[in-house]
Amino acid sequence: MSILVIAEHDNKTIANASLNAIGAAHKIHGDIHVLVAGSSCGQVADAAAKIAGVAKVLKADAPELGHGLAENLAPLIADLGKDYSHVLAPSSTFGKNVLPRAAALLDVQQISDISAVIDADTFERPVYAGNAIATVKSSDGIKLITVRGTNFDAVAAEGGSAEIEDISSKGDSGLSSFDKLDVVESDRPELTSANIVVSGGRGLGSKENFAIIEKLADKLGGAIGASRAAVDAGYVANDMQVGQTGKVVAPSLYIAVGISGAIQHLAGMKDSKVIVAINKDADAPIFEIADYGLVGDLFEIVPELTDKL
C-alpha cells in the first residue's frame, strides 16, 4: 500500500500543514510519497526529501503549476493517483480547492477534513460544526482525503533521505489563469501554526478598536484571529477568520475577546489547549468551553492585561 501526500508550498518552503498531513499518512501505514508540483520548486523538493518517513518525492516542475491552480494540478494528481491507495492533502484553502476536482476526475468520493484514522478504510471527521464526529468507511479503491492538521502531530522536517523523481506536468488546461497575488505582510506568526492566538469579535465595535487586540497579541508574540461577525463587519480581513467557514486553529493558548461563542466559531478553536474568554455577558456560550473567563468591559480588561504582561 502506497500513500501520496500533496505538498502545499509557495515554491520556496513547505507549509506546516503538509507535515501534519504526512503525520496522518503515517497513521494509515504504507510507503509515503510526496508530490511537489510547482515552478522552480527544486528547493521545496529537496526539503521534502528530508522529511522523516518519506520514501520518495515526485517533483513536477512546470510554469503552469507555479501558482497551484486546481485546473492544472488536478489532472496530474488524478493520473498519479491510480497507482496509490490513498491521496492526502491538507484541509486548507489549497487542499479544498484541488482535491475535489481530482476526486471527480477519478470518479471517487472525497473524504473531507478527517480528524482521526481508525484503519486504512475508516476515518473520523467532524460534522454539525464539530458537535458530532462521523465515522466514515470507504470502499473506494483510491481514497482522496483532506486532513485537519490540528488533529495530527507534524512529522519532523529533518531526518529523511528520500529519492527525488522528476515527473511531467499534464500541461496548461486553459480553464483558468493566474492574475495576481495580494499578500498581507506581517511580522506576527501565521494564524494556523501560531502557539498563541488572540481573537476579537463584534464586541470590539470597530476596526479602530481592534488595535487593543493587536497590542495584546504583540506583547504575547501571538497571531491575531477574529470571529465571522468581526470579519463581516469589516473590522479585519477575512484571512483572519477563525471558525467553521474560516481557519481551524489549536494553539496552546487561545484568547477570545468580545466573542460570544457561536457554534460556528467554536468549531474552529475548541481544540485549543487553554482557552481564555473575555466578555461582558456572563451567559455568553464561550464561557462554557473556556478554561478561564473574565466577565467585564474588554476595553478596561485588555489594556490592563497588556500593561501587566
VMD Tcl script that draws the C-alpha trace (Angstrom):
set ca {
  {0.00 0.00 0.00}
  {1.37 3.39 -1.04}
  {0.19 6.82 0.03}
  {0.64 10.05 -1.91}
  {0.69 13.34 0.01}
  {0.20 16.55 -1.98}
  {2.61 19.14 -0.58}
  {1.32 22.65 -0.07}
  {4.09 25.19 -0.64}
  {4.97 28.59 -2.10}
  {7.78 27.28 -4.35}
  {10.21 28.13 -1.56}
  {9.08 26.44 1.64}
  {6.67 23.67 2.58}
  {3.61 24.68 4.58}
  {3.44 23.27 8.10}
  {0.05 21.75 7.25}
  {1.83 19.39 4.85}
  {3.85 17.98 7.75}
  {0.59 17.31 9.59}
  {-0.84 15.58 6.51}
  {2.25 13.35 6.38}
  {1.66 12.64 10.08}
  {-1.83 11.40 9.15}
  {-0.32 9.25 6.39}
  {1.86 7.53 9.00}
  {-1.33 6.50 10.82}
  {-2.59 4.74 7.68}
  {0.68 2.81 7.28}
  {2.40 2.27 3.96}
  {5.09 3.79 1.78}
  {4.70 7.56 1.79}
  {5.43 9.55 -1.36}
  {5.17 13.34 -1.59}
  {4.18 15.28 -4.69}
  {5.87 18.67 -5.06}
  {4.26 20.42 -8.01}
  {5.25 23.98 -8.81}
  {7.57 26.24 -10.77}
  {11.28 26.41 -9.87}
  {10.39 24.24 -6.89}
  {13.64 22.32 -6.58}
  {14.32 23.84 -3.17}
  {10.97 22.55 -1.93}
  {11.61 19.07 -3.35}
  {14.96 18.95 -1.58}
  {13.28 19.91 1.69}
  {10.54 17.31 1.17}
  {13.17 14.62 0.67}
  {14.50 15.33 4.16}
  {11.13 14.87 5.90}
  {11.12 11.90 8.26}
  {9.34 8.85 6.91}
  {9.08 9.94 3.27}
  {10.18 7.23 0.84}
  {10.03 9.18 -2.43}
  {9.45 12.72 -3.69}
  {7.79 13.30 -7.06}
  {8.81 16.66 -8.50}
  {6.69 18.22 -11.22}
  {8.35 21.49 -12.19}
  {6.50 23.50 -14.83}
  {5.36 27.13 -15.25}
  {1.66 26.18 -15.35}
  {1.97 24.57 -11.90}
  {3.60 27.59 -10.30}
  {0.51 29.03 -8.63}
  {-1.29 25.86 -7.59}
  {-4.21 26.28 -9.98}
  {-6.54 23.34 -9.39}
  {-7.43 23.12 -13.08}
  {-3.79 22.37 -13.94}
  {-2.82 20.37 -10.87}
  {-5.86 18.06 -10.56}
  {-5.23 16.13 -13.82}
  {-1.70 15.36 -12.63}
  {-2.96 14.16 -9.25}
  {-5.67 12.06 -10.88}
  {-3.14 10.41 -13.19}
  {-0.71 9.68 -10.36}
  {-3.49 8.64 -8.00}
  {-4.20 5.48 -9.99}
  {-1.01 3.99 -8.54}
  {-1.86 4.78 -4.90}
  {-4.34 3.53 -2.32}
  {-4.62 6.94 -0.65}
  {-4.06 10.54 -1.75}
  {-3.87 13.09 1.08}
  {-3.75 16.88 1.15}
  {-4.03 19.46 3.95}
  {-7.57 20.61 4.73}
  {-6.61 24.16 3.78}
  {-7.75 26.51 1.05}
  {-5.23 24.78 -1.21}
  {-6.39 21.24 -0.42}
  {-10.08 22.11 -0.52}
  {-9.57 23.67 -3.94}
  {-7.64 20.97 -5.74}
  {-8.67 17.61 -4.25}
  {-12.42 17.68 -5.09}
  {-11.56 18.22 -8.76}
  {-9.07 15.33 -8.68}
  {-11.69 13.12 -6.98}
  {-14.20 13.94 -9.72}
  {-11.65 13.03 -12.41}
  {-11.07 9.68 -10.66}
  {-14.81 9.18 -10.09}
  {-14.37 8.55 -6.36}
  {-15.85 10.22 -3.29}
  {-13.59 12.58 -1.36}
  {-13.38 12.20 2.40}
  {-13.09 15.70 3.84}
  {-11.41 17.08 6.93}
  {-10.51 13.85 8.74}
  {-9.61 14.20 12.41}
  {-8.55 10.60 13.12}
  {-7.52 7.41 11.32}
  {-9.18 4.20 12.54}
  {-7.70 1.97 9.85}
  {-6.83 2.16 6.17}
  {-10.51 2.30 5.18}
  {-12.08 4.04 8.17}
  {-11.75 7.62 9.35}
  {-13.35 10.11 11.71}
  {-14.41 13.60 10.68}
  {-16.32 16.37 12.49}
  {-19.87 17.16 11.37}
  {-22.53 19.64 12.50}
  {-19.90 22.31 13.22}
  {-17.91 19.85 15.33}
  {-20.82 18.87 17.59}
  {-20.64 15.29 16.38}
  {-17.95 13.01 14.98}
  {-18.86 10.85 11.99}
  {-17.07 7.56 11.36}
  {-16.69 7.09 7.62}
  {-15.72 3.81 5.95}
  {-14.83 3.92 2.28}
  {-14.73 1.02 -0.18}
  {-13.20 3.13 -2.97}
  {-10.03 1.67 -4.41}
  {-8.41 5.11 -4.27}
  {-9.24 7.26 -1.27}
  {-8.80 11.03 -1.63}
  {-8.66 12.68 1.78}
  {-8.17 16.16 3.20}
  {-6.56 16.24 6.64}
  {-7.44 18.53 9.55}
  {-3.89 19.42 10.56}
  {-4.68 20.42 14.14}
  {-5.60 16.79 14.95}
  {-2.35 15.22 13.79}
  {1.19 15.76 15.02}
  {3.54 17.20 12.44}
  {6.38 14.89 11.42}
  {9.98 16.00 11.77}
  {11.19 18.15 8.88}
  {14.64 16.57 9.12}
  {15.91 13.02 9.28}
  {14.81 11.57 5.95}
  {16.74 10.89 2.75}
  {14.13 10.15 0.09}
  {14.93 9.88 -3.61}
  {13.59 12.62 -5.90}
  {11.94 11.58 -9.17}
  {11.19 14.14 -11.88}
  {7.77 13.78 -13.50}
  {5.99 15.70 -16.25}
  {3.09 18.11 -15.93}
  {-0.15 17.47 -17.81}
  {0.15 20.92 -19.35}
  {-1.98 24.03 -19.13}
  {-5.69 23.17 -19.17}
  {-6.59 26.65 -20.40}
  {-9.52 26.70 -17.95}
  {-8.06 29.31 -15.63}
  {-5.15 31.71 -15.40}
  {-3.22 33.42 -12.63}
  {-3.81 37.16 -12.33}
  {-2.07 38.39 -9.19}
  {-1.45 37.57 -5.56}
  {-2.09 40.11 -2.82}
  {-0.12 39.09 0.24}
  {-0.58 40.69 3.63}
  {2.88 41.17 5.13}
  {3.11 40.64 8.88}
  {5.79 40.02 11.48}
  {3.30 38.02 13.52}
  {3.13 34.19 13.39}
  {0.92 32.55 10.78}
  {-2.55 32.01 12.26}
  {-2.92 28.25 11.79}
  {0.53 27.42 13.17}
  {0.78 30.01 15.98}
  {1.30 28.84 19.55}
  {-0.76 31.77 20.88}
  {-3.81 33.31 19.20}
  {-5.71 36.41 20.31}
  {-9.08 36.76 18.59}
  {-11.54 39.61 18.59}
  {-15.26 39.66 17.93}
  {-18.09 42.03 17.23}
  {-17.86 43.26 20.83}
  {-14.87 45.40 19.83}
  {-17.25 47.67 17.97}
  {-14.98 48.99 15.21}
  {-11.90 48.43 13.09}
  {-10.02 51.06 15.09}
  {-10.74 49.27 18.37}
  {-9.01 46.15 17.07}
  {-5.77 47.95 17.97}
  {-6.12 46.73 21.56}
  {-6.15 43.14 20.25}
  {-3.03 43.84 18.22}
  {-1.19 45.24 21.25}
  {-2.02 42.18 23.34}
  {-1.02 39.78 20.57}
  {2.27 41.61 20.02}
  {3.03 41.51 23.75}
  {2.45 37.74 23.76}
  {4.14 37.10 20.41}
  {0.91 35.65 19.09}
  {-1.22 35.71 15.96}
  {-4.47 37.62 15.52}
  {-7.78 35.97 14.74}
  {-11.36 37.11 14.50}
  {-14.92 35.85 14.56}
  {-17.01 35.86 11.41}
  {-19.10 38.69 12.84}
  {-15.98 40.86 13.13}
  {-14.91 39.98 9.59}
  {-18.36 40.62 8.14}
  {-18.43 43.99 9.93}
  {-15.21 44.93 8.16}
  {-13.05 45.14 11.28}
  {-10.34 42.86 9.83}
  {-9.51 40.96 6.64}
  {-11.25 37.63 6.06}
  {-7.97 35.68 6.21}
  {-8.07 36.24 9.98}
  {-11.41 34.46 10.41}
  {-11.43 31.51 12.79}
  {-14.31 29.08 12.61}
  {-16.24 26.59 10.55}
  {-16.02 28.73 7.42}
  {-12.63 30.19 8.33}
  {-9.42 28.70 9.68}
  {-9.14 25.92 12.24}
  {-6.60 26.56 14.99}
  {-5.44 24.64 18.05}
  {-2.81 26.79 19.79}
  {-1.51 26.30 23.31}
  {-3.33 29.50 24.32}
  {-6.43 31.00 22.70}
  {-7.76 34.31 24.00}
  {-11.26 35.22 22.82}
  {-12.08 38.90 23.31}
  {-15.61 40.17 22.74}
  {-16.64 36.88 21.13}
  {-19.95 35.41 22.24}
  {-19.08 31.91 21.08}
  {-21.38 30.98 18.21}
  {-21.18 27.30 17.35}
  {-19.51 28.08 14.02}
  {-16.66 29.90 15.79}
  {-16.22 27.20 18.42}
  {-15.77 24.63 15.65}
  {-12.57 26.39 14.63}
  {-10.87 26.78 18.02}
  {-12.31 24.47 20.67}
  {-9.34 22.08 20.42}
  {-7.03 24.80 21.79}
  {-5.10 23.65 24.85}
  {-6.09 26.60 27.08}
  {-8.99 28.92 26.26}
  {-9.41 32.33 27.91}
  {-12.63 34.28 27.33}
  {-13.19 38.00 27.99}
  {-16.78 39.16 27.61}
  {-19.20 41.43 29.43}
  {-22.03 38.89 29.06}
  {-21.68 36.26 31.78}
  {-24.09 33.99 29.87}
  {-22.10 34.04 26.63}
  {-21.66 30.48 25.22}
  {-17.89 30.98 25.00}
  {-17.67 30.57 28.78}
  {-18.98 27.00 28.52}
  {-15.75 25.82 26.91}
  {-13.33 28.39 28.39}
  {-10.75 27.27 30.93}
  {-10.58 30.81 32.30}
  {-13.20 33.52 31.99}
  {-13.20 37.24 32.71}
  {-16.58 38.94 32.85}
  {-16.31 42.66 32.33}
  {-15.59 45.54 29.97}
  {-12.98 44.39 27.47}
  {-11.89 48.00 26.93}
  {-10.73 48.06 30.56}
  {-9.58 44.45 30.97}
  {-7.50 44.01 27.80}
  {-5.37 47.19 28.16}
  {-4.75 46.40 31.83}
  {-3.79 42.83 30.98}
  {-1.45 44.07 28.25}
  {0.22 46.54 30.63}
  {0.84 43.85 33.24}
  {2.49 41.41 30.85}
}
mol new
graphics top color blue
foreach p $ca { graphics top sphere $p radius 0.5 }
foreach p [lrange $ca 0 end-1] q [lrange $ca 1 end] { graphics top cylinder $p $q radius 0.2 }
display resetview
